[in-house]
């Protein structure tokens, strides 16, 4: 069985996750944000959801960006 290669470079994955994080407040849910961003990257929403699973949860009362996303 051959190993499946990653279609997206680490840089593209990082950018996609950053875009989800930066645009999260403009949509009613994380899934709506992912559905909006995924076509811009060229992937299906489920792929981006897997990548964004590593996003820290945002607090509704937090005034600053979560650690690691500054």
C-alpha positions as CSV (number, residue, x, y, z in Angstrom):
1,X,0.0,0.0,0.0
2,X,1.4,3.4,-0.9
3,X,1.6,6.3,1.5
4,X,-0.9,9.1,0.7
5,X,1.0,12.3,0.0
6,X,-0.2,15.6,1.5
7,X,-1.8,17.8,-1.2
8,X,-1.3,21.0,0.7
9,X,2.1,22.3,1.9
10,X,2.5,23.2,5.6
11,X,2.5,26.9,4.6
12,X,-0.9,26.6,2.9
13,X,-2.4,24.7,5.9
14,X,-1.0,27.3,8.3
15,X,-2.5,30.1,6.2
16,X,-5.9,28.3,6.0
17,X,-6.1,27.9,9.7
18,X,-5.0,31.5,10.3
19,X,-7.7,32.6,7.9
20,X,-10.3,30.6,9.8
21,X,-9.1,32.2,13.1
22,X,-9.1,35.7,11.7
23,X,-12.5,35.5,10.1
24,X,-14.3,33.5,12.9
25,X,-16.1,36.6,14.3
26,X,-17.8,37.3,10.9
27,X,-19.8,34.1,10.9
28,X,-22.3,32.5,13.2
29,X,-20.4,29.3,13.7
30,X,-17.0,27.8,13.2
31,X,-18.4,25.5,10.5
32,X,-19.8,28.5,8.6
33,X,-16.4,30.1,8.7
34,X,-14.8,26.9,7.5
35,X,-17.3,26.6,4.6
36,X,-16.5,30.1,3.6
37,X,-12.7,29.7,3.7
38,X,-12.2,26.2,2.2
39,X,-13.1,27.2,-1.4
40,X,-10.5,30.0,-1.3
41,X,-7.8,27.5,-0.3
42,X,-9.1,24.8,-2.7
43,X,-10.2,22.1,-0.3
44,X,-13.4,20.6,1.0
45,X,-14.7,21.9,4.3
46,X,-14.0,18.6,6.1
47,X,-10.3,18.9,5.3
48,X,-10.1,22.4,6.7
49,X,-12.1,21.3,9.8
50,X,-9.4,18.7,10.6
51,X,-6.7,21.3,10.3
52,X,-8.6,23.8,12.4
53,X,-9.3,21.3,15.1
54,X,-6.0,22.4,16.6
55,X,-7.2,26.0,17.0
56,X,-7.5,27.1,20.7
57,X,-11.0,27.8,21.8
58,X,-11.8,31.5,21.9
59,X,-13.2,33.0,25.0
60,X,-16.1,35.4,24.4
61,X,-14.7,37.7,27.0
62,X,-11.1,37.7,25.8
63,X,-9.9,41.0,24.5
64,X,-6.7,39.7,22.9
65,X,-5.7,37.0,20.5
66,X,-5.2,33.5,21.8
67,X,-1.6,32.7,22.5
68,X,0.3,31.6,19.4
69,X,-1.9,33.6,16.9
70,X,-0.4,37.0,17.3
